[in-house]
Amino acid sequence: MRAEAQAHVDSINEALALLRQSLDWDRALRRLDELNARVEDPTLWNDAKQAQDVMRERRRLDEAISATRAIESEMAGTVELIELAEAEGDQELADEGARSLAELAERAEADKVKALLNGEADANDTYLEINAGAGGTESQDWAEMLQRMYTRWAERHGMKVELVDYHAGEQAGIKSATLLVKGENAYGYAKTESGVHRLVRISPYDSSARRHTSFSSVWVYPVIDDNIEVNYNESDLRIDTYRASGAGGQHINTTDSAVRITHIPTGIVVQCQNQRSQHKNKAEAYNQLRARLYERELAEREAAANAQNATKTDIGWGHQIRSYVLQPYQLVKDLRTGVTSTAPGDVLDGKLDDFMAAALSQRVTGETVAVDDVD
């Protein structure tokens, strides 16, 4: 078999080994049998929440096991086809088999990324909090671009996005926004986006057409389910109510329905104003607070683990700056992934969100998206 095809086989085998290791293969098979037996028990459905959790775990395990077995089977069949084609001197069929192996290697790599999302909260839904930095309209416009980017990325990957909190800028953009992203492994995929994001461009708001640098922060924290306990004292909380800002509507600007909760010991502040009811806004704000406190606990655990590992030298993107550069002639580049797009101004202006979502897909999941093919 040619070196190119063999390289694909080696890549697939490496991904499969990691998949089996991350799943703890034998334990996963036993656990799936247990879950299948529970699903057949009619008493399970007496508790809707428990049934939902069981079905969710069963679906996740079944999909992971089935995907691993499917890749193994397809690889074996394709390798056999290539060897047969080479033995008979059928170069066209051998080339087709090599292309199939390349596609299979991409699938295995994507499944490997999913398998690595095995953290305590990686499978949970997630909050994305975006705040404009110093710089007035420039930074507020950049914050809104980030909000659209994450929304487009999530929707493109079959996730649902809800706007939990929103504060518009004075002239353009937003001062802050909080998104609730619902989908499998939403937190696992998005958690590396926490940090400061920078945009360098010729400002459309500057009559002198000078280059401006804008900053916005993005913080990601998981939605906490009932299986995770977060402790805090009610006496440590300060709860404020205020009138929601927005386009208006019945009661939205006439009652103190918006809620802000401050956790005094840590300085964590959460707020919600998307619901008409103060009671619902308070419940959502409490959910955000629990999520923020849990994310803080996870960060402290990680810091402690890294401190014990004195030989660790890798520096990740964690809370560092991600940079986007918009240059003349409509060149856009994500400096972290190297994703670049060029197009006429009127075309790129309509595709900027798609470009940013494509760059996000590449740095989060390794998925490559052809920006110029986006309608």
C-alpha positions as CSV (number, residue, x, y, z in Angstrom):
1,M,0.0,0.0,0.0
2,R,1.3,3.5,-0.9
3,A,2.8,5.7,1.7
4,E,-0.1,8.3,1.5
5,A,-2.7,5.6,2.1
6,Q,-0.7,4.1,4.9
7,A,-0.3,7.5,6.6
8,H,-4.1,7.8,6.6
9,V,-4.4,4.3,8.1
10,D,-1.9,5.2,10.9
11,S,-3.8,8.5,11.6
12,I,-7.1,6.6,11.9
13,N,-5.6,3.9,14.1
14,E,-4.2,6.6,16.4
15,A,-7.6,8.3,16.6
16,L,-9.4,5.0,17.3
17,A,-6.9,4.1,20.1
18,L,-7.6,7.5,21.7
19,L,-11.3,7.0,21.3
20,R,-11.2,3.6,23.0
21,Q,-9.0,4.9,25.8
22,S,-11.2,8.0,26.5
23,L,-14.4,5.9,26.5
24,D,-12.8,3.2,28.7
25,W,-14.1,0.8,26.1
26,D,-15.0,-2.3,28.2
27,R,-16.7,-0.1,30.9
28,A,-18.6,1.8,28.2
29,L,-20.0,-1.4,26.7
30,R,-21.1,-2.6,30.1
31,R,-22.6,0.8,30.9
32,L,-24.5,0.9,27.6
33,D,-26.0,-2.6,28.3
34,E,-27.1,-1.3,31.8
35,L,-28.7,1.8,30.2
36,N,-30.5,-0.2,27.6
37,A,-32.0,-2.4,30.3
38,R,-33.1,0.7,32.3
39,V,-34.8,2.1,29.2
40,E,-36.9,-1.1,28.9
41,D,-38.1,-0.7,32.5
42,P,-41.5,1.1,32.4
43,T,-41.0,2.6,35.9
44,L,-38.2,4.8,34.6
45,W,-40.7,7.0,32.9
46,N,-42.4,7.9,36.2
47,D,-39.7,10.4,36.7
48,A,-39.4,12.6,33.5
49,K,-36.1,14.3,34.6
50,Q,-34.4,11.0,35.4
51,A,-35.6,9.4,32.2
52,Q,-34.3,12.4,30.2
53,D,-30.8,12.0,31.9
54,V,-30.7,8.3,31.2
55,M,-31.7,8.8,27.5
56,R,-29.2,11.5,27.1
57,E,-26.3,9.4,28.5
58,R,-27.5,6.3,26.5
59,R,-27.6,8.3,23.2
60,R,-24.1,9.8,23.8
61,L,-22.6,6.4,24.6
62,D,-24.4,4.6,21.7
63,E,-23.3,7.3,19.2
64,A,-19.6,7.1,20.4
65,I,-19.5,3.3,20.3
66,S,-21.3,3.0,17.0
67,A,-19.1,5.7,15.4
68,T,-15.9,3.9,16.5
69,R,-17.1,0.6,15.2
70,A,-18.2,2.1,11.9
71,I,-14.8,3.7,11.4
72,E,-13.0,0.4,12.1
73,S,-15.3,-1.4,9.7
74,E,-15.0,1.1,6.9
75,M,-11.2,1.3,7.3
76,A,-10.8,-2.5,7.1
77,G,-13.0,-2.6,4.0
78,T,-11.2,0.2,2.3
79,V,-7.8,-1.2,3.0
80,E,-8.9,-4.5,1.6
81,L,-10.2,-2.7,-1.5
82,I,-6.9,-0.9,-2.1
83,E,-4.8,-4.0,-1.7
84,L,-7.0,-5.8,-4.2
85,A,-6.9,-2.9,-6.6
86,E,-3.1,-2.7,-6.4
87,A,-2.8,-6.5,-6.9
88,E,-4.8,-6.2,-10.1
89,G,-3.1,-3.0,-11.3
90,D,-6.3,-0.9,-11.1
91,Q,-4.8,2.5,-10.3
92,E,-8.1,4.4,-10.5
93,L,-9.7,2.2,-7.9
94,A,-6.7,2.4,-5.7
95,D,-6.8,6.2,-5.9
96,E,-10.5,6.2,-5.0
97,G,-9.7,4.0,-2.0
98,A,-7.0,6.5,-0.9
99,R,-9.5,9.4,-1.1
100,S,-12.0,7.4,1.0
101,L,-9.3,6.8,3.6
102,A,-8.5,10.5,3.7
103,E,-12.2,11.3,4.3
104,L,-12.3,8.6,6.9
105,A,-9.3,10.1,8.6
106,E,-11.1,13.5,8.9
107,R,-14.1,11.8,10.5
108,A,-11.9,10.0,12.9
109,E,-10.2,13.2,13.9
110,A,-13.5,14.9,14.5
111,D,-14.6,12.0,16.7
112,K,-11.3,12.2,18.5
113,V,-12.0,15.9,19.4
114,K,-15.4,14.9,20.7
115,A,-13.8,12.2,22.8
116,L,-11.4,14.6,24.4
117,L,-14.4,16.6,25.7
118,N,-14.6,14.4,28.7
119,G,-14.4,17.1,31.4
120,E,-16.8,17.2,34.3
121,A,-19.0,19.8,32.6
122,D,-17.9,19.6,28.9
123,A,-21.2,18.0,27.8
124,N,-23.3,20.8,29.4
125,D,-24.9,23.8,27.8
126,T,-23.0,27.0,28.2
127,Y,-23.2,30.8,28.9
128,L,-21.2,33.2,26.7
129,E,-20.7,36.6,28.2
130,I,-19.4,39.3,25.9
131,N,-18.3,42.8,27.1
132,A,-17.0,45.7,25.1
133,G,-13.7,47.1,26.3
134,A,-12.4,50.6,26.3
135,G,-12.8,52.4,23.0
136,G,-16.4,53.5,22.9
137,T,-18.2,52.9,19.6
138,E,-15.3,50.9,18.1
139,S,-15.2,48.3,20.9
140,Q,-19.0,48.2,21.1
141,D,-19.2,47.4,17.4
142,W,-16.6,44.7,17.8
143,A,-18.5,43.2,20.7
144,E,-21.6,42.9,18.5
145,M,-19.6,41.3,15.8
146,L,-18.4,38.7,18.3
147,Q,-22.0,38.1,19.4
148,R,-23.1,37.5,15.8
149,M,-20.1,35.2,15.3
150,Y,-20.9,33.0,18.2
151,T,-24.5,32.9,17.2
152,R,-23.8,31.9,13.7
153,W,-21.2,29.3,14.8
154,A,-23.7,27.7,17.2
155,E,-26.6,27.6,14.8
156,R,-24.3,26.2,12.1
157,H,-23.5,23.3,14.4
158,G,-27.1,22.6,15.3
159,M,-27.2,24.4,18.7
160,K,-29.9,26.7,20.0
161,V,-29.0,30.2,21.1
162,E,-31.0,32.3,23.6
163,L,-30.2,36.0,24.4
164,V,-30.2,36.2,28.2
165,D,-29.0,39.8,28.7
166,Y,-28.4,42.6,26.3
167,H,-27.2,46.2,26.7
168,A,-27.0,48.2,23.4
169,G,-24.3,50.8,22.7
170,E,-25.1,54.5,22.4
171,Q,-24.4,54.8,18.6
172,A,-23.7,51.2,17.4
173,G,-22.9,47.8,18.7
174,I,-23.4,46.6,22.3
175,K,-22.0,47.3,25.7
176,S,-22.5,43.7,26.8
177,A,-24.6,40.6,26.0
178,T,-25.0,37.1,27.5
179,L,-25.9,34.2,25.3
180,L,-27.2,30.8,26.4
181,V,-26.0,28.1,24.0
182,K,-27.8,24.8,24.2
183,G,-26.4,21.8,22.5
184,E,-24.3,18.7,23.1
185,N,-20.7,19.5,24.3
186,A,-21.5,23.2,24.0
187,Y,-19.3,24.1,27.0
188,G,-16.5,21.8,25.9
189,Y,-16.3,23.3,22.5
190,A,-16.6,27.0,23.6
191,K,-14.6,27.0,26.8
192,T,-11.3,27.9,25.1
193,E,-12.8,31.1,23.8
194,S,-12.6,32.7,27.3
195,G,-10.3,35.7,27.1
196,V,-9.7,39.0,25.3
197,H,-10.4,39.3,21.6
198,R,-8.7,42.1,19.6
199,L,-9.7,43.6,16.2
200,V,-7.4,45.8,14.1
201,R,-9.0,47.6,11.2
202,I,-9.5,50.9,9.4
203,S,-12.4,52.3,11.4
204,P,-15.6,53.0,9.5
205,Y,-16.4,55.5,12.3
206,D,-13.3,57.6,11.7
207,S,-13.6,60.2,9.0
208,S,-9.8,60.3,8.7
209,A,-9.8,56.5,8.0
210,R,-7.2,55.8,10.7
211,R,-6.3,52.3,11.9
212,H,-8.0,51.4,15.3
213,T,-7.5,48.5,17.7
214,S,-10.5,47.4,19.6
215,F,-10.8,45.0,22.5
216,S,-13.7,42.9,23.9
217,S,-13.8,40.2,26.5
218,V,-15.5,36.8,26.2
219,W,-16.1,34.6,29.3
220,V,-17.5,31.1,29.0
221,Y,-19.0,29.2,31.9
222,P,-21.2,26.0,31.9
223,V,-24.8,25.6,32.8
224,I,-25.0,23.7,36.0
225,D,-27.5,20.8,36.3
226,D,-28.9,19.2,39.4
227,N,-26.0,16.7,39.6
228,I,-23.5,19.4,40.4
229,E,-23.7,21.1,43.8
230,V,-22.5,24.7,44.2
231,N,-22.5,26.2,47.7
232,Y,-22.8,29.9,48.6
233,N,-24.4,31.9,51.4
234,E,-27.5,34.0,50.6
235,S,-26.0,36.6,53.0
236,D,-23.1,37.1,50.6
237,L,-25.4,38.2,47.8
238,R,-26.7,41.7,46.9
239,I,-29.8,41.7,44.7
240,D,-30.7,44.8,42.7
241,T,-33.7,45.3,40.5
242,Y,-34.0,47.9,37.7
243,R,-35.9,48.7,34.6
244,A,-35.0,46.6,31.6
245,S,-33.6,48.4,28.5
246,G,-34.8,47.5,25.1
247,A,-37.0,48.4,22.2
248,G,-40.1,48.5,24.5
249,G,-43.3,46.5,24.6
250,Q,-45.9,46.0,27.2
251,H,-44.5,46.5,30.7
252,I,-40.8,46.0,29.6
253,N,-39.8,49.6,30.5
254,T,-42.4,50.3,33.1
255,T,-41.6,47.9,35.9
256,D,-38.4,46.9,37.7
257,S,-38.2,43.5,36.0
258,A,-34.5,43.2,35.4
259,V,-32.4,41.6,38.1
260,R,-28.7,42.0,39.0
261,I,-27.0,39.7,41.6
262,T,-23.6,40.5,43.1
263,H,-21.6,37.8,44.9
264,I,-19.7,40.1,47.3
265,P,-16.8,37.8,48.3
266,T,-15.7,37.2,44.7
267,G,-17.1,40.3,43.0
268,I,-19.0,38.2,40.5
269,V,-21.9,40.1,38.9
270,V,-24.7,38.4,36.9
271,Q,-27.8,40.0,35.5
272,C,-30.9,39.1,33.4
273,Q,-33.5,41.2,31.7
274,N,-34.8,39.1,28.8
275,Q,-38.0,37.9,30.7
276,R,-41.0,40.2,31.4
277,S,-41.3,38.7,34.9
278,Q,-38.9,39.7,37.7
279,H,-39.3,36.2,39.2
280,K,-38.1,34.5,36.0
281,N,-35.2,37.0,35.6
282,K,-34.2,36.3,39.2
283,A,-34.3,32.5,38.6
284,E,-32.1,32.9,35.4
285,A,-29.7,35.2,37.3
286,Y,-29.3,32.6,40.0
287,N,-28.5,29.9,37.3
288,Q,-25.8,32.2,35.9
289,L,-24.4,32.8,39.4
290,R,-24.1,29.1,40.1
291,A,-22.5,28.6,36.7
292,R,-19.9,31.4,37.3
293,L,-19.1,30.1,40.8
294,Y,-18.6,26.6,39.4
295,E,-16.4,27.8,36.6
296,R,-14.3,29.6,39.1
297,E,-13.9,26.4,41.1
298,L,-12.9,24.5,37.9
299,A,-10.3,27.2,37.2
300,E,-8.9,27.0,40.7
301,R,-8.6,23.2,40.4
302,E,-6.8,23.5,37.1
303,A,-4.4,26.1,38.5
304,A,-3.6,23.9,41.4
305,A,-3.0,20.9,39.1
306,N,-0.7,23.0,36.9
307,A,1.2,24.3,39.9
308,Q,2.0,20.7,41.0
309,N,3.3,19.9,37.5
310,A,6.5,21.8,37.6
311,T,7.7,20.6,34.2
312,K,4.8,21.9,32.3
313,T,6.0,24.4,29.7
314,D,3.1,24.6,27.3
315,I,1.3,27.9,27.1
316,G,-2.2,27.6,25.8
317,W,-4.5,30.4,24.5
318,G,-6.5,30.3,27.7
319,H,-7.0,33.9,28.6
320,Q,-4.7,35.4,26.0
321,I,-5.7,37.6,23.1
322,R,-7.2,36.3,19.9
323,S,-6.6,38.7,17.1
324,Y,-8.5,39.5,13.9
325,V,-7.0,41.9,11.4
326,L,-9.1,43.7,8.8
327,Q,-6.7,45.3,6.3
328,P,-7.2,47.4,3.1
329,Y,-8.4,45.5,0.0
330,Q,-10.7,43.5,2.3
331,L,-8.2,41.0,3.7
332,V,-9.4,39.4,6.9
333,K,-7.2,37.1,8.9
334,D,-7.7,35.2,12.2
335,L,-4.1,35.3,13.6
336,R,-4.7,32.3,15.8
337,T,-5.8,29.8,13.1
338,G,-4.4,31.5,10.0
339,V,-7.8,31.5,8.3
340,T,-7.7,34.2,5.7
341,S,-10.4,35.5,3.4
342,T,-10.2,38.1,0.6
343,A,-13.1,39.5,-1.4
344,P,-14.5,42.7,-2.8
345,G,-15.8,45.0,-0.1
346,D,-19.5,44.6,-0.7
347,V,-19.1,40.8,-0.7
348,L,-16.9,40.5,2.4
349,D,-19.1,42.9,4.4
350,G,-21.9,40.4,4.0
351,K,-19.7,37.5,4.8
352,L,-17.8,38.8,7.8
353,D,-19.9,36.9,10.3
354,D,-19.5,33.7,8.2
355,F,-15.7,34.2,8.0
356,M,-15.5,34.7,11.8
357,A,-17.7,31.7,12.4
358,A,-15.5,29.6,10.1
359,A,-12.4,30.7,11.9
360,L,-14.0,29.8,15.2
361,S,-14.9,26.4,13.9
362,Q,-11.3,25.7,12.9
363,R,-9.8,26.8,16.2
364,V,-12.4,25.0,18.4
365,T,-13.0,21.8,16.5
366,G,-10.4,21.7,13.8
367,E,-13.1,21.9,11.2
368,T,-12.2,23.7,8.0
369,V,-14.9,25.8,6.3
370,A,-14.5,27.4,2.9
371,V,-15.6,30.9,3.6
372,D,-15.8,31.9,-0.1
373,D,-18.4,29.2,-0.6
374,V,-20.8,30.7,1.9
375,D,-23.8,32.3,0.3
